Amino acid sequence: MTDPNAPTPESNRHFYDRIAGAYDLIADANERTAREAGVRALAPAPGEAVLELGFGTGNEVLDLAGLVGPGGKVAGIDVSPGMLAVANRKLAASPAKAPVDLRVGDARDYLRATDRRFDVIVSDLFVPWESETGSLYTVEHYRTARRRLNADGLFCQWLPVYQLGPEELHLIADSFAAVFPDVSLWWGHLDPGHPIIALIGSNGPLAADSGAVDRRLQRLWSIVPLDREIRTARDVSDLYLGHWRPRQPDRLNTDEHPRVEFLTPISQADRTLLYGEALRRYSDNVLARLPDRPPLSGPVDDAEGRRSRQRHALLGR
C-alpha cells in the first residue's frame, strides 16, 4: 500500500520553494565550509565551463563565476523555482563575472538532453531517501554525467554523511567507482555532528605539483576571498582522505534497484547514521584505512601527519 504521506517530487519542490528565502540561515552554517573547500580544491581555471546540479540560493554560482571569468561559463539546474528566484536576486545585486545560465528542472533530464560539455560538474548534497533526489546517486546518473565531461573533467559528488549509514555510503561510492576510473575522497566539513565528504571522479589519476597549486590558490584568493583556512597546497592536501576501493562491485545503486533510497530510513531507525560515535567508529575502521595515493606531489603531503590532523579535528584526539 502506498503511504499517502510519503514525499513526492511535487511536495519536495513545494518544500524548497517555501524555505528558499530562509535557506541560507537554515543550512549555511553546515554547508558553507564544504562549499568553499570544494571551490578551492576543484579550483576551476579561467575559461572553463562548470555545471552545478542543485544550485540552491546561488552562493557557489557566484564564486565559480568569479573564478572562470568572462571567458568561462557557469550553468546550473535546480528543482525549485523559489531557489532560482533567490539566486537571481543575488545575481542582480552582485553581477556575475562570467556568463551564467540557471534553470529550473530535473538534473537527470537536463544532462540527458544537453549536448554541452563541462570541465567541472558539482552535484550538491541531496537527501538520499527521497525518490527524486535519491536517483542522483545511481550508476545511470553517473554514466550520463561522465558523458557530459571533457576528457580531463572532474565530477564532484557531495555526500551528506550524517544522512547515510555505512552500507549506503558504500553503495554510493561503489556505484560512483563503477563509472569513474579514479575516485578520491575529500573532507568538506570535518565535523562529528554534520560530516560532509566529496567524491571526486575523473578519467585518470589526479596529479598536481604543490608549487603550482600554491600559485593557483594565490590567484584564486585574489579573485574570490573564500575560506581563510584553505590558502596553501598543504591546506588542500589536508582535506584528502584517500582513494576508494570498491567493496561490492556487483551490488550497486541503480534505477532498477534504488537500494540507498530504501536503506537510509532503516539506518535512521536503527540509529546507525554516520555522525557522532558511529562516525568515530567508521573513521577508525574504514576511512583511516583507505588506499593512500595523494594527488599533490612535492614535500607538502605527509600521510601520517595528515591523518593525525584529520583525526584530531574529527575526534578531538
N, C-alpha and C positions, 0 to 999 in steps of 0.2 A: 504493500500500500504506500502511495506517495505521501510524504509528510507535507501538509498544506503550509506549514510554517518554514519549510526549507528555503534558503536563499535562492533566488533565480537571477539570471543576468540582468533582468529589468530592475529587480529590487536592489541589486548591487549598484547599478548606475544611479538609482534614486538616492541611495545611502550616501554615495560620494558627492552627488550634487548638493545634498543637504549640508554636508560638513566642509565643503570646499572653502568657504570663507574663513573657517577657523582651523583648517588643516595644518597650517604651519605651526600654530600654537599647540596642537594636539600631538603632532608627530615629529616636529623639527628637533626636539631635544635628543631623540634617539637616531634620527636619520641623517642629520646634518653632518655628523662626524664621518659616517660611512660615505656619504655623497662626496664630501670634499676629499677624503682619502682616495676614493675611486677616480676622481678627476685628476689628481696628482699622479696616481700610479699608471693610469691609461695614457695621460699626457698627449692628447691629440695634437698634431702638428698643424701649423698654418696651412690652409688649403685643403685640409682633409674633410671628408663627409662623415657625419655622425648621426646615428638614429637612436632615439630614446623611446623605448617601449614602456608606457606608463609615465608620462612626464609630470603628472600631478599639477602642482601650482607653478611650475616653470623655473624653479630655482636653478636646477642643473642646466637647463636650456640656456640661460643667460651666461653661466660660467663657461659652458662648452663653446658658445658663440664667440666669447671673448678670446678663447684660445685658438680656434680655427681661423678667425679673422675674416676679412672681406672676401678672400679667395676661397673660403671654405663654405660648407653648408651644414645646417642642423635641421633635422626633421624629427617630428615627434608624433606619437599616436597615443590617445588615452580614451577610455570608455566614457568619461564623464564630461558632459557639456559645461557643468559647473566649474570643473577644474580648468577647462580651456578658457572660460571667462576670466578666472583669476589670473592665469598665465598671461593672457592678452593684456590685462591691465598692467601687469608688471612690465611687459614689453613696451607698452605705451609710455610708461613713466621713465623707463630706462632703456632706450632703443638698443637692440642687439647689434653687435659688431660684425655679424655675418647674416646672410640670408637665412630666415627661419620659416619653416613650414610646419605648423601644428594642425593636427586634425583630430576629430572625434571618430572613433571607430574601434573595431576589434583588431588587436595586434596581429593575430594569425591571418586574418583576411587581408590586412594591409601587406604583409610580407608575401603572401601568395600572389597578390595582384600586381605589385610594383615590379618594374624592371630595373630599378635603381640599384647601385652598388654602394657599399659603405666601407669605410676604413675601421670604424668602431660602431658596434651596436651594444647599447646598455639596456638590460632588462631589469626593471625595477623590482622591489620587494612585493611579491604577490601572495595573497592569503592562500595557502596550499589546499585547504579543504573546500574551497568554493569552486563549483564546476567550471565557470567561465575563466577564472584566473588559474585554477589548478591545471588546466590544459596547457598553460605556458611553461610547464615543467616536463613536457613529454618529448620523446625521441622525435616524433614527427615535426614538432615545432622547431626543435634544434636543427633538424635537417634543412628545413626551409630557410632558417636564419643563416645557416652556413652558406647556402647558395647565394645569399644577398651580400656576402662579404667579398671584398677584394682578396687577392691571393694571400697577402700578408696581413689581413684584417684580424681584429680581435672581437670576441663576443664576451661580454661581462654579464654574468647572471648573479644578481644579489640574492642571498638566501636569508630569510628571517629565521635564524637557527632556533630562536626561542619559540617558534611555532611548529617545530619539527621534532619528531623522535629520532633516535639513531637509525632505525630502519628506513624512514622516509628520506633522511639526508643521504643515506647510501643509495637509495633508489634514484634520486635526482642526480647525484654525482655519477653513478654508473650509466644512466641514460645520457648524460652530457658527454661522458667519455666514449660512448658508443658512436658519437658523431664527430667529436673533435679529437684529432690525433694527440694534441698536447693539452693537458688540463692541470692548471695550478690553482692553489687555494691561497687566499689572502684575507687577512683580517680587515674588516671595515669598521667594526665597532667592538673593541675589546672590553666588553662589559659583561659580568656574570649574569645580570638580570635581563639584558636585551642584546645578546650577541648577534652580530651580523658578519657573514663571511661572503666573499666573492669567489665564484668560479670563473676563471679566465680561460677561454678556449681559443685555440689557434691551430693553423695548419702545420706548424712546425714549432720547435722549441723556441721559447723566448730567450733572447740574448741581448745584453746591452753592457756597454762599458760604463763603469761607475763614474768616471770623469765626465763622459758625455751626458749622463743623467744629471749630474750636478749642474752642468751648464744649462741644460734644458729646464731644470727646475728654477734656476735663477731667472730665466726668461719668463717662465710661467708666472712666477711671483710678481714680476714687474707688470704683468698684464691683469691677472686676477689674483688678488691677495687672499688666498683661501686659508686653510688650516695652518696655523702657525707652527704646529708640531711636525709638519712634513715639508722640510725645506732642503733636505740633502738626500743623496743616494742612500746613505745609511738609514735615514728615516723610512724610505720606501722599502729597503731591504728588511727592516724590522717588521713589516706587515706580512711578509711571505711566510706561509705555513708549511708548504710542501707541495708535492705533486700527487695527484690521485691515482691509485692503482685499483682498477675495477675489482669488486668483491664478488658480485654475482652477475656476470655479463649476460646470462641467459634469463634473467628476471628483471625486466625494465619497466619503466613507467611509460605507458603508451596510450593512444586514444582508445584502443580496444580494452586495455587493462589499466585504468586510471588508479593505480594502487595508492599513490600518495594521497589522492583526494579522500579515499575511504579509510586509510590507516591513521591519518593525523588525528581525527576525532577519538580514535581508540587510545592513541598515545596521550592525548589530553585527559581522557577519563582515567587512564592508568597513572597519570602524573609522571610520565617519563619524557616530557618535552625537555629540550636541551637548554636549560638555564639553571642557575644555582648549583646545587650539589650534583645533579645529573650531568650538567655541563663539565663540572670538575672531573668527574669520573671519565667522561668521554674524552676530554682533553688528554688525560694521562694515558688512556688505553688505546686511543685511535689517532688523534691529531698529532700528538708528540711522536708518533711512530710512522708518520707519512714519509715516503721517499723524499730525500732532500736533494734537489737539483736547482740551486739558486740561479736565477736568471741574470744576476748582476755579477760581472767579472771584476777582478781587482781586489784590493785589501778590505773593501767595505764589508764583505759578508763573513761573519763568524757564526757558524751554525749553532755552536754550543751557547755562545753569549746571546744570540738572537732568541733562542728558545727559552733561555733563562729569563730574559726580559719579558717575553710574552707571558710566561707562567706567572711572573710576579705581578704583571698588570691584571691578569685574569683571576689569579687565586690569592694574591696578596702574600705570596711566599715563594 
